[in-house]
Amino acid sequence: MDSGVKWRATPVEFPPRDREYVLFRRRRDHGLVKEFRDRLRGQSAKRWGTTRRRRPV
């Protein structure tokens, strides 16, 4: 199974991938990636009428 962002496959309109990865790490280290993921998961659960289960990360 393969998942995650392919840094080499990002659109040319994005900043250089080393800069983009620095921005990602900064957001991850401040908990913003987890917060964003949890919000999306909650919205999806609400939309589809499912329970919001937390899976191990």
N, C-alpha and C positions, 0 to 999 in steps of 0.2 A: 504494500500500500504506500502510496506517495502523497504527501500533502505539504502544505506550506507555500510560502512565497518563493518563486524562482527569481532571484535577484538579477540574474542575467537576462531574464525575459520581460523586464519591466519596459513600458512604452518609452520611446525616445523623448516624449514630452516631459517625462519625469526628470528630476535632477540626477546628476551622476549617481550611480548606485552606491558608491562609498558614502556619499553625503546622505542619501536616502536611508541607508542602514544606520548611520549615526543618529538620525532623527527618530527612527524606529526604536533603537535601543534606549534613547532618552525617554521616550514615551513609555516604553515597557518598564524601565527602572522606576518611573514615577507612578506606576500602577494604572496608567491610562489605557493600555491595551486590554488588561483584565476588565476594567470598568466598561469599556466599550463592548467587549465580548459578552459580558453579563447582561448589559442592557439589550443587546440584540437578541440574546437567548430569551430574555423575559418577554420582549415584544413578540417574538416568534411563538412562544408558548401561549401567550394571550390570544394571538391571532388564530392559532390552530386548536385552541382549547385543550392543550396538554398541560400536564404538571411540569413545573420547572425543576428538573433534577440536575444536581451538580455532579459532573463527572470529574474524576481526577485529571489534573492537567499534566 
